[in-house]
């Protein structure tokens, strides 16, 4: 299958519009209060110039299911806070020890390690608070409880944290394919999958719609992580906004190290093509969802 490219759709413009919507609400939720230093540290990474791909997926999932995105914005912002928390902690000296993220100094380089740790902790606990306080009060409480449960699973030891733990524990080791797949599907994939599921759940999607968007999230989440592995090899500090080659320095097992660069690129292409096709087959092929899958593949195909 080929990657679908939509010449009549301006993907960059659509992503920017959605990013601005998310940023508007993130800024409101992260307005500085006492003690100011922690709010500054929380906002420093969360509001930095990232793609906002995860919250955008949540919004577009809702649109695909005919939902009201106002119901989804708090959860979408919570997802970005969880992602920002993971970046802050991932960059710490005890983990990846990186000095740059998104083209500027990492959180601990600006605020110190103690405040960086606390900023990550604060974002992790503040995210569900945002969902509870800002989702419209008339919204179905049972669905909201499901959202909170799935958010906790995606962010915690059964999701992102679990993947990160196995990733760290696998440094300087030869790992088997099931272990490798666990790292990728949990460290990155669970939050992608939750983003798609949250938009569908908050839009009262049908079972078929929910299953389709869940699978789409699984496919592009895995593709996104493989693409990240590839870009760590072929990218530059200027294009990545962070230090390239860190996986090799840490002797981490990545998709290219296990399967080779060429096969890794082909795997990304196949995963993204399959993601596009599953949307088309189930009539959920909004231009933005199709375009996001295509853009992940195109990042590494040149």
C-alpha positions in Angstrom: 0.0 0.0 0.0 1.1 3.5 -0.8 1.1 6.5 1.5 -1.9 8.7 0.7 -0.8 12.3 0.1 -3.6 14.9 -0.1 -2.5 17.7 -2.4 -5.7 19.7 -1.8 -5.3 19.7 2.0 -3.0 22.1 3.8 -1.8 19.8 6.7 0.6 22.4 8.1 -2.1 25.0 8.3 -4.6 22.7 10.0 -2.0 21.5 12.5 -1.1 25.1 13.3 -4.8 26.1 13.9 -5.3 23.2 16.3 -2.0 23.9 18.0 -3.0 27.4 18.7 -6.4 26.3 20.1 -4.6 23.9 22.5 -2.0 26.5 23.4 -4.7 29.0 24.3 -6.2 26.7 26.9 -2.8 25.4 28.2 -1.8 29.0 28.9 -5.0 29.6 30.8 -4.6 26.4 32.8 -0.9 27.2 33.6 -1.3 30.8 34.6 1.3 31.5 37.2 0.3 31.6 40.9 2.1 30.9 44.2 4.7 29.5 44.3 5.6 31.0 41.0 8.7 29.0 40.3 6.8 25.7 40.0 4.3 27.2 37.6 7.1 28.7 35.6 8.8 25.4 35.4 5.6 23.5 34.5 4.9 26.0 31.7 8.4 26.2 30.4 8.3 22.7 28.9 4.5 22.3 28.4 4.3 25.6 26.4 7.5 25.2 24.5 7.4 24.9 20.7 6.3 21.3 20.4 4.0 19.8 17.7 1.0 19.2 20.2 0.3 16.0 18.1 -1.3 14.0 20.9 -3.9 16.6 21.9 -4.6 17.4 18.3 -5.3 13.7 17.7 -7.8 13.8 20.6 -9.6 16.8 19.1 -9.7 15.3 15.6 -10.9 11.9 16.9 -13.9 13.7 18.4 -14.5 15.6 15.1 -14.4 12.3 13.2 -17.1 10.9 15.5 -19.3 14.0 15.2 -18.5 15.2 18.8 -18.2 18.6 20.4 -14.5 19.4 20.8 -15.3 21.7 23.8 -15.9 18.5 25.7 -12.5 17.2 24.7 -10.2 20.2 25.2 -9.5 19.7 28.9 -8.5 16.0 28.3 -6.5 17.0 25.3 -4.5 19.5 27.4 -4.1 17.0 30.2 -2.5 14.6 27.6 0.0 17.3 26.6 0.8 17.9 30.3 1.5 14.2 30.8 3.7 14.3 27.7 5.6 17.3 29.0 6.1 15.6 32.3 7.7 12.7 30.6 10.0 15.0 28.6 11.1 16.8 31.8 11.9 13.6 33.6 13.4 11.9 30.5 16.0 14.7 30.1 17.2 14.5 33.7 20.9 13.5 34.4 19.7 10.3 36.0 17.9 9.3 32.8 18.9 10.6 29.3 20.9 13.5 30.6 20.1 15.9 27.8 20.8 19.6 27.7 18.4 20.5 24.9 14.8 19.9 24.1 12.7 21.5 21.4 15.6 23.7 20.5 16.2 25.2 23.9 17.8 24.3 27.3 16.0 21.4 29.1 14.0 22.1 32.2 16.6 21.1 34.7 19.2 23.3 33.0 17.0 26.3 33.6 15.3 25.6 37.0 17.7 23.0 38.5 17.1 19.3 39.0 14.9 19.6 42.1 12.4 22.0 40.6 12.4 20.0 37.3 11.5 16.8 39.2 8.8 18.7 41.1 7.5 20.3 37.9 7.1 16.8 36.3 5.4 15.6 39.5 3.1 18.6 39.5 2.1 18.1 35.8 1.3 14.4 36.5 -1.1 15.3 39.3 -2.5 18.5 37.7 -3.5 16.8 34.5 -6.5 14.8 35.9 -7.5 17.8 38.0 -7.9 19.8 34.7 -10.1 17.0 33.3 -12.3 17.0 36.4 -12.6 20.7 36.8 -13.0 21.8 33.2 -14.9 19.1 31.4 -18.5 20.5 31.2 -20.4 19.5 34.4 -23.4 18.2 32.5 -21.1 15.6 30.8 -21.7 11.9 31.4 -19.9 11.1 34.7 -19.4 7.4 33.9 -17.6 8.3 30.7 -15.5 10.9 32.6 -14.5 8.2 35.1 -13.4 5.9 32.3 -11.4 8.8 30.8 -9.6 9.3 34.1 -9.0 5.6 34.5 -7.5 5.2 31.0 -5.4 8.3 31.4 -3.9 6.9 34.6 -3.2 3.6 32.9 -1.6 5.3 29.8 0.6 7.5 32.0 1.6 5.0 34.8 3.3 1.7 35.3 1.1 -0.1 32.9 1.8 2.4 30.2 4.4 5.2 29.7 6.3 4.7 33.0 6.4 0.9 32.4 7.8 1.4 29.0 10.4 3.8 30.3 11.5 1.5 33.0 12.0 -1.4 30.6 13.9 0.9 28.3 16.3 2.0 31.0 16.7 -1.5 32.3 17.6 -2.7 28.7 20.5 -0.3 28.2 23.7 -2.1 27.4 21.8 -5.4 26.9 20.7 -7.5 24.0 17.0 -7.7 24.2 14.5 -10.0 22.5 11.7 -8.7 20.1 8.9 -9.0 22.7 10.8 -6.8 25.1 11.6 -4.3 22.3 7.9 -4.2 21.3 6.9 -3.7 24.9 9.1 -0.6 25.2 7.8 1.0 22.0 4.1 0.2 22.6 4.1 1.4 26.2 6.7 4.3 26.3 5.1 6.0 23.3 2.1 4.1 22.0 -0.1 4.1 25.1 -0.5 7.9 25.1 -1.1 8.0 21.4 -3.8 5.3 21.7 -5.4 7.1 24.7 -5.5 10.4 22.8 -7.6 8.8 20.0 -9.8 6.8 22.5 -10.5 9.9 24.6 -11.8 11.9 21.7 -14.0 9.0 20.7 -15.3 8.3 24.2 -16.1 11.9 24.9 -18.1 12.0 21.6 -20.2 8.9 22.4 -18.6 7.0 19.5 -20.0 3.7 18.3 -18.0 0.5 19.2 -16.8 0.3 15.6 -15.6 3.9 15.7 -13.8 3.4 19.0 -12.2 0.2 17.9 -11.0 1.8 14.6 -9.5 4.9 16.3 -7.9 2.7 18.9 -6.2 0.6 16.2 -5.2 3.8 14.3 -3.6 5.2 17.5 -1.7 1.9 18.1 -0.4 1.9 14.5 0.8 5.5 14.4 2.1 5.4 18.0 4.4 2.5 17.0 5.3 4.2 13.7 6.1 7.5 15.6 8.5 5.8 17.9 10.3 3.9 15.1 10.5 7.2 13.2 12.0 8.8 16.3 14.6 6.0 16.4 15.5 6.7 12.8 15.7 10.4 13.2 18.1 9.9 16.1 20.5 8.5 13.6 19.9 10.7 10.5 18.7 13.9 12.2 20.7 16.9 13.3 20.4 19.0 16.5 18.9 21.8 14.4 16.2 19.6 12.9 15.5 17.6 16.0 15.7 20.3 18.6 17.7 17.9 20.8 21.0 16.1 20.8 21.0 13.3 18.2 22.8 10.0 18.6 21.8 9.6 22.3 20.4 6.1 21.7 23.7 4.9 20.4 25.7 6.5 23.2 23.4 4.8 25.8 23.6 1.5 23.8 19.9 1.2 23.6 18.2 -1.3 21.3 16.3 0.6 18.7 14.4 -0.5 15.6 17.3 0.4 13.3 19.8 -1.3 15.5 17.8 -4.5 15.5 16.4 -4.5 11.9 18.6 -2.0 10.0 17.8 1.5 8.8 16.2 0.5 5.5 13.8 -2.1 7.0 12.9 0.4 9.8 11.9 3.0 7.2 9.8 0.4 5.4 8.1 -0.6 8.7 7.1 3.0 9.3 5.7 3.3 5.8 3.6 0.1 6.2 2.3 1.1 9.6 1.2 4.5 8.4 -0.3 3.2 5.2 -2.3 0.6 7.2 -3.4 3.4 9.6 -4.7 5.5 6.7 -6.5 2.5 5.2 -8.3 1.5 8.4 -9.7 5.0 8.6 -10.9 4.9 5.0 -12.5 1.4 5.5 -14.5 2.7 8.4 -15.4 6.1 7.1 -13.3 8.0 9.7 -10.8 9.4 7.1 -10.8 13.0 8.0 -8.1 14.9 6.1 -6.2 15.7 9.3 -6.1 12.1 10.6 -5.0 10.8 7.2 -2.5 13.6 6.9 -0.9 13.0 10.3 -0.3 9.3 9.5 1.2 10.3 6.1 3.4 12.9 7.7 5.0 10.4 10.1 6.0 8.2 7.1 7.2 11.1 5.0 9.6 12.3 7.8 11.8 9.2 7.3 11.2 8.3 3.6 13.6 10.8 2.0 
